[in-house]
Amino acid sequence: MQYIKYFGTDAYTNIAMDSWLLYHLKPDQPVFSLWQNRNAVIVGRNQNTFAEVNQDFIDEHHTQVVRRVSGGGAVFHDLGNICFTFFVPVKSSAEVDFHKFVRPMYDALHEVGIEAEISGRNDLTIDGKKISGNAQRYAGGYLMHHGTLLWNSDVDSMVRSLNVADEKFISKAAKSVRARVGNIKDYAPADLTLEKFWQALQYYLTDEGRDTEYVLSDQQKKGILDLRDQQFATWDWNYGTSPKFNFTNHEKFTGGAIDVSANVDQGRIQAIDFRGDFLGVRDWREIKDRFIGLPFDPDAVYQVLHANVGGHYFGSIDDHGLAAMFSAGAKNVQEEENV
């Protein structure tokens, strides 16, 4: 197969590239790419981003969050992980079969001495541990099949990035993930580095180096970068396209307890309520309308609170602490149809 070089390790660019190539490349024969993202969480097309990520950890560790066009669950990428994508002409979506398209990577792993197995619908495993997850999207006669190969990924960062969890549960969660997920490095020959592993996969998939690079034109590259900037690097795509959900949270401060609730649609607050025994001098409902339409984001909420600092709506409760309550987690996000 011919191969395509992705542009670097920026997740916004790489996920945009996956999408652009699916809809616009239109190759006569299958092509593939091996690529990497620096720290990123990639959420499935139909997922609620707010419920999938630990936003505080994401922000602190400069982790990108990007929504892909294929389905499935959220995954963590880092430079200990190799991503792969196949673009394959397929006459109809009825011909799409996960096992058929997982097979090339399965064969490549065996060729370099990795005894992987195909497990379930779309996973590759070693010794019962998942080392690769896969997803697909069909459009206009072409299938994009992409997935991950965990070479030496940081499991602690994976656990902390994907869900909000109390610190006392982090160690237990990481232990559980390690029991289910494996790093290929632990099963590889001792002299096989990530770079050598990459080169070996590339060599095998290009028919022992006989197939050449599919070189993109400057116009094609511009189309990819434009798509990155206009869609895949935007808050509206990565967060705003999340399903409708209801949000609740509770916190105790020295100035009183507060329960917050919000209805969120397209990532923006549609309704909001604050309840509790806080000693507000004025009724917070005076500024209620200023929250409506805001992005569901602690910084956006803080800007409203801070602009009305003289209102004493929430007594002595700190604006930063109150805004931080709007950092979403799976424990307090419930999709509307399930309420």
Disulfide bonds with the S-S distance in Angstrom:
none
